[in-house]
């Protein structure tokens, strides 16, 4: 799994977050996408790395400004009773 974090400026409400999330879902095969107007970012979980330039274009087309895009391997942090 890959976690991609995108700096997104211009989101001001829940509908803005939804527009960004829907655009990402339509353009890429993702496990999860969440946006936060308060944090000014979108976090995406995917099985494969996403093309940063394509991601930038998809979000920019929705009317928002895209800043830094960072991708890192993601491992779900589990809860264990034994460790």
C-alpha positions in Angstrom: 0.0 0.0 0.0 1.1 3.5 -0.8 0.0 6.6 1.1 0.0 9.8 -1.0 -0.5 13.2 0.7 -1.3 16.1 -1.5 -1.3 19.8 -0.3 -4.6 21.3 -1.7 -5.3 25.0 -1.3 -8.7 26.5 -1.8 -11.1 24.0 -0.2 -13.5 25.9 2.0 -16.4 23.5 2.8 -17.4 19.9 2.8 -18.5 20.0 -0.8 -15.0 21.1 -1.8 -13.6 18.1 0.0 -16.2 15.9 -1.8 -15.3 17.3 -5.2 -11.6 16.6 -4.8 -12.4 13.1 -3.4 -14.7 12.2 -6.3 -12.2 13.5 -8.9 -9.5 11.3 -7.5 -11.8 8.3 -7.3 -12.8 8.7 -10.9 -9.2 9.1 -12.2 -7.4 6.4 -10.1 -8.0 3.0 -8.6 -7.7 3.9 -4.9 -8.6 2.1 -1.6 -9.4 5.3 0.3 -9.3 9.0 -0.2 -10.0 11.7 2.4 -9.7 15.5 2.2 -9.5 18.0 4.9 -10.2 21.7 4.3 -8.9 22.5 7.8 -5.6 20.8 7.2 -5.5 21.7 3.5 -4.6 18.3 2.3 -5.9 15.1 0.6 -4.7 11.7 1.7 -4.9 8.8 -0.7 -4.3 5.0 -0.1 -3.6 3.0 -3.1 -2.2 -0.4 -4.0 0.2 1.2 -6.6 2.0 4.5 -6.7 0.1 7.3 -8.3 1.5 9.5 -11.1 2.1 12.8 -9.4 1.7 14.9 -12.5 -1.6 13.2 -13.4 -2.8 13.6 -9.8 -1.9 17.3 -9.9 -3.8 17.7 -13.2 -6.9 15.9 -11.9 -7.1 18.0 -8.7 -6.3 21.3 -10.5 -9.1 20.6 -13.0 -11.5 20.8 -10.0 -10.4 24.4 -9.4 -8.1 23.9 -6.4 -4.4 24.7 -6.2 -2.0 21.8 -5.7 1.2 22.1 -3.7 3.5 19.3 -2.6 2.8 15.7 -3.3 4.5 13.1 -1.1 4.2 9.3 -1.3 5.4 6.8 1.3 4.9 3.1 1.9 1.9 2.5 4.2 1.4 -0.2 6.7 -1.8 -0.3 8.8 -0.9 0.2 12.4 -2.8 -2.7 14.2 -3.8 -3.2 17.7 -2.3 -6.2 19.4 -3.0 -7.7 22.8 0.2 -9.7 22.7 2.9 -7.2 21.7 
